[in-house]
Amino acid sequence: MNRRRGFTLIEVLVVLVIVGLVATGIGISLAALEGREAARAVERLRLVLEASAERAAVRGQPIAVEFLADGYRFTAFDTDGNWRALVDPPLFAERVLPSDVHLRQLLIEGREASTQPRLVFASAAPDFRLALDTPDGPVWLIGRATGAVDKRRDGERDEP
């Protein structure tokens, strides 16, 4: 009797189906991680904006958040009257936003900020509205004169 060695077509198809299912599961997991990364980055920004307002008020030293094309950095107003990079990691380290999070608009005291937006916290925090585009839709970070920063999604009611 002459038996051939090798795999049958059904065995090859079963292996291909299993590989396809594993690849799909990995792809879905990575997509979910990217969405969570964007949400964490927005929440981190909200918290660091609150910390900036508090630090500026407590220390009496103005702090600015400068928004860059792909992230943000912090500068402090020194005694010589110059803005210098704030070196106080990890809280005030320069950050790069995830590739799917983008600054859409910054309104300070009701007016649109310039092309290189800078949000300055001093003894009193400014009223501001920062719009970010995220994978889950637009998110607004709303800064109050108290230093609190609220997070709202489009369609949510904005409470004073």
C-alpha positions as CSV (number, residue, x, y, z in Angstrom):
1,M,0.0,0.0,0.0
2,N,1.4,3.4,-1.1
3,R,0.4,6.2,1.4
4,R,1.4,9.8,0.7
5,R,2.8,11.9,3.5
6,G,1.6,15.5,4.0
7,F,-1.4,17.5,5.2
8,T,-4.9,17.2,3.9
9,L,-6.8,20.2,2.6
10,I,-9.1,20.2,5.6
11,E,-6.1,20.3,8.0
12,V,-4.6,23.3,6.2
13,L,-8.0,25.1,6.2
14,V,-8.5,24.5,10.0
15,V,-5.0,25.9,10.7
16,L,-5.8,29.0,8.5
17,V,-9.1,29.6,10.3
18,I,-7.3,29.4,13.7
19,V,-4.6,31.8,12.6
20,G,-7.3,34.2,11.3
21,L,-9.2,34.1,14.5
22,V,-6.0,34.8,16.6
23,A,-5.1,37.7,14.3
24,T,-8.6,39.2,14.6
25,G,-8.5,38.9,18.4
26,I,-5.1,40.7,18.5
27,G,-6.3,43.4,16.2
28,I,-9.4,44.1,18.3
29,S,-7.3,44.1,21.5
30,L,-4.8,46.7,20.0
31,A,-7.7,48.9,18.9
32,A,-9.2,48.8,22.4
33,L,-5.8,49.7,23.9
34,E,-5.4,52.7,21.5
35,G,-8.8,54.0,22.6
36,R,-7.9,53.7,26.2
37,E,-4.6,55.4,25.6
38,A,-6.4,58.5,24.1
39,A,-8.8,58.6,27.1
40,R,-5.9,58.4,29.5
41,A,-4.0,61.2,27.7
42,V,-7.1,63.5,27.9
43,E,-7.6,62.7,31.6
44,R,-3.9,63.3,32.3
45,L,-4.1,66.6,30.5
46,R,-7.2,67.6,32.6
47,L,-5.4,66.7,35.8
48,V,-2.2,68.5,34.9
49,L,-4.1,71.7,34.0
50,E,-5.7,71.6,37.4
51,A,-2.3,71.1,39.0
52,S,-0.9,74.0,37.0
53,A,-3.6,76.3,38.3
54,E,-3.0,75.2,41.9
55,R,0.8,75.5,41.7
56,A,0.6,78.9,40.1
57,A,-1.7,80.2,42.8
58,V,0.2,78.6,45.7
59,R,3.7,79.6,44.6
60,G,2.8,82.9,43.0
61,Q,4.7,82.0,39.9
62,P,2.8,82.1,36.6
63,I,2.8,78.8,34.6
64,A,2.0,78.5,31.0
65,V,0.9,75.5,29.0
66,E,2.0,75.8,25.4
67,F,0.2,73.6,23.0
68,L,2.4,72.2,20.2
69,A,1.4,70.4,17.0
70,D,1.6,67.0,18.7
71,G,1.5,67.7,22.4
72,Y,2.1,70.3,25.1
73,R,4.9,71.7,27.3
74,F,5.1,73.8,30.4
75,T,7.0,77.1,31.0
76,A,7.3,79.2,34.1
77,F,7.7,83.0,34.4
78,D,11.1,83.5,36.2
79,T,12.3,86.4,38.3
80,D,14.2,87.8,35.2
81,G,10.9,88.3,33.4
82,N,11.4,85.4,30.9
83,W,9.4,82.3,30.2
84,R,11.6,79.3,30.8
85,A,11.0,75.5,30.4
86,L,9.5,74.1,33.6
87,V,11.7,71.2,34.6
88,D,9.7,69.3,37.2
89,P,9.1,65.8,35.9
90,P,7.1,63.7,35.9
91,L,4.1,66.0,36.4
92,F,5.2,68.9,34.2
93,A,7.2,67.0,31.7
94,E,6.7,67.8,28.0
95,R,4.1,65.3,26.6
96,V,3.3,64.0,23.2
97,L,-0.4,63.3,22.7
98,P,-1.4,60.0,21.0
99,S,-1.6,60.2,17.3
100,D,-5.4,60.0,17.3
101,V,-5.8,63.0,19.8
102,H,-5.6,66.5,18.3
103,L,-6.1,70.0,19.6
104,R,-9.0,71.5,17.8
105,Q,-9.6,74.8,19.5
106,L,-8.6,76.9,22.6
107,L,-10.9,79.7,23.8
108,I,-9.5,81.8,26.6
109,E,-11.9,84.2,28.3
110,G,-14.3,83.6,25.4
111,R,-11.7,84.5,22.6
112,E,-9.9,82.2,20.3
113,A,-6.2,81.7,21.1
114,S,-3.5,82.4,18.5
115,T,-1.9,79.9,16.2
116,Q,0.5,78.9,18.9
117,P,-1.8,78.8,21.9
118,R,-0.5,79.4,25.4
119,L,-2.7,79.0,28.4
120,V,-1.3,81.1,31.4
121,F,-2.1,80.3,35.0
122,A,-1.3,83.0,37.5
123,S,-2.8,83.9,40.9
124,A,-6.2,83.4,39.3
125,A,-6.9,80.7,36.8
126,P,-8.3,81.8,33.4
127,D,-11.7,80.6,32.1
128,F,-11.0,78.5,29.1
129,R,-12.5,75.9,26.8
130,L,-10.1,73.4,25.2
131,A,-11.5,71.2,22.4
132,L,-9.8,68.0,21.6
133,D,-10.6,65.5,18.8
134,T,-10.4,61.9,20.1
135,P,-11.4,58.6,18.6
136,D,-14.6,58.7,20.6
137,G,-15.5,62.1,19.4
138,P,-14.8,65.7,20.5
139,V,-14.0,66.3,24.2
140,W,-14.0,69.7,25.9
141,L,-11.8,70.6,28.9
142,I,-13.5,73.5,30.6
143,G,-11.4,75.5,33.0
144,R,-13.0,77.6,35.8
145,A,-11.7,80.6,37.7
146,T,-11.4,78.3,40.7
147,G,-8.8,76.2,39.0
148,A,-11.1,73.2,38.4
149,V,-11.1,71.7,35.0
150,D,-14.2,69.7,33.9
151,K,-14.4,67.3,31.0
152,R,-17.4,67.3,28.7
153,R,-18.3,65.4,25.6
154,D,-20.4,67.0,22.8
155,G,-24.0,66.9,23.7
156,E,-23.4,66.8,27.5
157,R,-24.8,69.8,29.4
158,D,-22.3,72.4,30.5
159,E,-23.0,73.3,34.1
160,P,-21.6,76.6,35.5
